[in-house]
């Protein structure tokens, strides 16, 4: 909020992001300068907060959560059954702990039906993150693989499969037993393949 020509950072306003995204607003003159000052102050505050390890950890976890959520949604909507992603440079202290990696000894981790650990991502991605139903047909995630590359990038891939009916996502994640039973040996073998070449 602008008070007496200064940006007041103590006031928070919330509204649906769609309102901000749906219209283009061109700022000119003093308003543009004030908006730039406000953005600079907000960015500087973020940079200062990153010196705090707890804040930096939360910031990175939020980034991973948002990025993986977007990639999973795209994989579930895609006609391709595999989707690669790149989370950028590894943040060793945060990413390894957060994703269960012990680099360099353990540079890759798989969350999949075969290992029965897909639910380990529920705390990160939310309830029902691994299923999408459109027009009476469901698509579900069979594998999420994260890997630290030799140049210390955090990459991975997502594999999905189709289910010919509606999957009802319940609070206890019982739907995963249904999907586990649905997976045929060919699908489980597909999880064992090397990740796709990029």
C-alpha positions in Angstrom: 0.0 0.0 0.0 1.2 3.5 -0.8 1.1 5.9 2.2 2.3 9.5 1.8 4.3 8.6 -1.3 6.1 5.7 0.4 5.6 1.9 0.1 4.2 0.5 3.4 5.4 -3.2 3.5 3.5 -4.0 6.7 0.1 -4.3 5.0 -0.9 -7.5 3.2 -3.6 -7.7 0.7 -4.9 -11.0 -0.7 -7.1 -11.6 -3.7 -7.5 -14.3 -6.3 -4.4 -14.2 -8.6 -6.7 -14.5 -11.6 -7.6 -10.9 -11.1 -3.9 -9.9 -11.4 -3.3 -12.2 -14.3 -6.3 -11.4 -16.4 -5.6 -7.8 -17.1 -2.5 -5.9 -18.2 -1.9 -2.7 -16.4 0.7 -0.3 -17.7 2.1 2.0 -15.0 3.6 5.3 -16.0 5.5 8.1 -14.3 5.4 8.3 -10.5 3.3 5.1 -10.2 5.8 3.1 -12.2 8.7 4.4 -10.1 6.9 3.6 -6.9 6.1 0.1 -8.1 9.8 -0.5 -9.0 10.8 0.8 -5.6 8.3 -1.6 -3.9 9.5 -4.5 -6.0 13.2 -3.7 -5.1 12.4 -3.5 -1.4 10.5 -6.8 -1.5 13.4 -8.5 -3.4 16.0 -7.1 -1.0 14.0 -8.4 1.9 13.9 -11.8 0.3 17.6 -11.8 -0.3 18.2 -10.7 3.3 16.0 -13.4 4.6 17.9 -16.0 2.6 20.8 -15.5 5.0 18.6 -17.1 7.6 18.9 -20.9 7.1 15.4 -21.7 8.2 13.9 -19.2 5.8 16.2 -20.4 3.0 15.2 -24.0 3.6 11.5 -23.0 3.5 12.1 -21.0 0.4 13.7 -23.9 -1.4 11.1 -26.4 -0.3 8.4 -24.1 -1.6 10.2 -23.8 -4.9 10.5 -27.6 -5.2 6.9 -28.1 -4.2 5.6 -25.6 -6.7 7.8 -26.9 -9.5 7.0 -30.6 -9.0 3.3 -29.8 -8.6 3.4 -28.1 -12.0 5.4 -30.9 -13.6 3.1 -33.6 -12.2 0.0 -31.8 -13.5 1.6 -31.5 -16.9 2.5 -35.2 -16.9 -1.0 -36.2 -16.0 -2.5 -34.1 -18.8 0.1 -35.1 -21.4 -0.3 -37.8 -24.0 3.3 -38.9 -23.4 3.8 -41.4 -20.5 7.1 -39.9 -19.4 8.1 -36.3 -18.6 11.6 -35.1 -17.6 12.2 -32.1 -15.4 15.2 -30.0 -14.2 15.1 -28.3 -10.8 18.3 -26.5 -11.4 21.4 -26.5 -9.3 21.3 -28.7 -6.2 21.0 -27.0 -2.9 23.0 -29.7 -1.0 21.9 -29.0 2.6 18.2 -28.6 1.8 17.5 -30.9 -1.2 19.3 -33.9 0.1 17.5 -33.9 3.4 14.2 -32.9 1.9 14.2 -35.6 -0.9 16.1 -38.3 1.0 19.3 -38.2 -1.0 22.7 -38.9 0.5 24.9 -37.5 -2.2 27.4 -38.7 -3.4 26.6 -42.2 -2.1 22.9 -42.0 -3.0 22.5 -39.7 -6.0 19.1 -40.9 -7.1 15.8 -41.6 -5.4 12.7 -43.2 -6.8 9.2 -42.8 -5.5 7.1 -45.6 -7.1 4.5 -48.3 -6.6 7.2 -51.0 -6.8 8.9 -49.6 -3.7 5.6 -48.7 -2.2 6.9 -45.3 -1.3 4.9 -43.0 -3.6 3.1 -41.8 -0.5 6.3 -40.3 0.8 5.6 -37.3 -1.5 2.2 -36.7 0.0 3.5 -34.3 2.6 5.3 -32.3 -0.1 2.7 -32.4 -2.9 -0.6 -32.7 -1.0 -3.4 -35.3 -0.9 -4.3 -36.8 -4.2 -1.5 -35.2 -6.1 -0.8 -38.4 -8.1 -4.2 -38.8 -9.8 -6.2 -36.9 -12.4 -9.6 -37.8 -13.8 -10.9 -36.3 -17.1 -14.1 -37.4 -18.9 -14.4 -40.6 -16.7 -10.9 -41.8 -17.3 -8.1 -41.5 -14.7 -4.4 -41.0 -15.2 -2.0 -41.7 -12.3 1.6 -41.3 -11.5 3.6 -44.6 -11.3 7.0 -43.1 -10.6 8.8 -39.9 -9.7 12.6 -40.2 -10.0 15.0 -37.4 -8.7 18.7 -37.5 -9.5 21.7 -35.5 -8.9 23.7 -35.2 -12.1 27.6 -35.1 -12.2 27.4 -31.3 -12.7 25.2 -31.1 -9.5 21.9 -30.3 -11.2 18.8 -31.9 -9.6 16.9 -33.5 -12.4 14.3 -36.3 -12.8 11.4 -37.7 -14.5 7.7 -38.6 -14.0 6.0 -41.7 -15.4 2.2 -42.0 -15.7 -0.3 -44.7 -16.6 -4.0 -44.7 -17.6 -6.8 -46.3 -15.6 -10.0 -47.0 -17.6 -12.4 -45.7 -14.9 -12.7 -43.0 -12.3 -10.3 -43.3 -9.4 -11.9 -41.9 -6.2 -9.2 -40.3 -4.0 -9.9 -41.1 -0.4 -8.4 -39.6 2.8 -6.5 -42.8 3.6 -5.0 -43.1 0.1 -6.7 -46.5 -0.3 -6.9 -45.7 -4.0 -3.3 -46.6 -4.3 -4.1 -50.2 -3.5 -6.5 -50.3 -6.4 -3.9 -48.8 -8.7 -1.2 -51.1 -7.5 -3.5 -54.1 -8.4 -4.2 -52.4 -11.7 -0.5 -52.2 -12.7 0.5 -55.1 -14.8 4.0 -56.5 -14.9 4.8 -54.5 -18.1 4.1 -51.2 -16.2 6.3 -52.3 -13.3 9.1 -53.2 -15.7 8.8 -49.8 -17.4 9.6 -48.2 -14.0 12.8 -50.1 -13.9 14.0 -48.7 -17.2 16.7 -46.0 -17.3 15.4 -42.5 -17.2 14.6 -41.1 -20.7 17.4 -39.3 -22.6 17.1 -35.6 -22.7 
